[in-house]
Amino acid sequence: MKKINYIKYPLPRIRHHANPVLYFPKKQHKGNNFIYPPVYDSLNWEDVYANGMHPDMLDIGCGLGRFLIEISLLNEDKNILGFELRHHAVEWIEKVIAGENLTNVKALWYSAVNGLHFIKTGTIEKVFYFFPDPWVKKKHHKRRAFSAELLGEIHRVMKPDGEFYLMTDVPEVDEFQQETLNDFGKFSYKYISDNEWILPVQTNHEEFCMRKNIPFIRMICRKK
Ligand SMILES: C[S@@+](CC[C@H](N)C(=O)[O-])C[C@H]1O[C@@H](n2cnc3c(N)ncnc32)[C@H](O)[C@@H]1O
């Protein structure tokens, strides 16, 4: 597998969180005196991927994109799409993608709470949702993207045998996600131990947890 020398791409200063408006769907906001990522109805995949085909895998909240890029290197015949609302992170990932001439991976500056209308029904093999911002204060819970609406969209775009992977190091987030999955009802889910986890590359935050010995929880969901 190709090895990327990330030192060639100095990281910009990236704020921990984005402007709070970005955590809510654009249609909820009045006026336009704020910067908001584009909301797409459709995307022309010929402009995005060398093979002109639709994405096969989604990484929702891809952060600094380590997993996104590494999984694309391991799956050259698949197209990977990451969503991230921090613009500087997306710009940095796109610099790496251009610098390394990677043609099967894209980081989209997009807030996932606006839905996945531009992804065709039943086309996605794997969806990754790793270490979402925990928003532990009750008044911030509504900034969490994990909702019945997003689950409905993920369920719609997934192939019948598709897989939806989750990780978090915040037990309260795991409880919240489990409740949301139970209420949604159309996914079965299974907690996964370290030796059952088959993904061969780590996310930035997963690597951080491993380095600091912070425990985290892994789950795989499938369509019922
Ligand atoms: C804690 S980071 C984890 C990043 C990466 N998945 C990892 O494991 O290293 C969570 C990321 O999700 C992004 N995010 C939060 N809400 C989002 C939304 N509605 N749409 C897209 N990205 C979002 C944040 O900006 C942040 O980069």
The ligand as a Gaussian input file, in Angstrom:
#p B3LYP/6-31G(d) Opt

LIG

0 1
 C      -14.294000      14.242000      17.374000
 S      -14.160000      14.484000      15.664000
 C      -13.776000      12.863000      15.067000
 C      -13.206000      12.896000      13.705000
 C      -12.880000      11.529000      13.071000
 N      -14.070000      10.774000      12.770000
 C      -11.982000      10.711000      13.968000
 O      -12.432000       9.676000      14.461000
 O      -10.840000      11.126000      14.162000
 C      -15.849000      14.685000      15.106000
 C      -15.897000      15.398000      13.766000
 O      -17.233000      15.455000      13.275000
 C      -17.441000      16.723000      12.649000
 N      -18.879000      16.990000      12.631000
 C      -19.673000      17.269000      13.693000
 N      -20.953000      17.471000      13.292000
 C      -20.942000      17.302000      11.926000
 C      -21.941000      17.421000      10.917000
 N      -23.194000      17.751000      11.222000
 N      -21.583000      17.209000       9.627000
 C      -20.301000      16.901000       9.294000
 N      -19.300000      16.798000      10.213000
 C      -19.623000      16.998000      11.509000
 C      -16.646000      17.662000      13.543000
 O      -16.352000      18.902000      12.920000
 C      -15.409000      16.847000      13.863000
 O      -14.386000      17.034000      12.920000

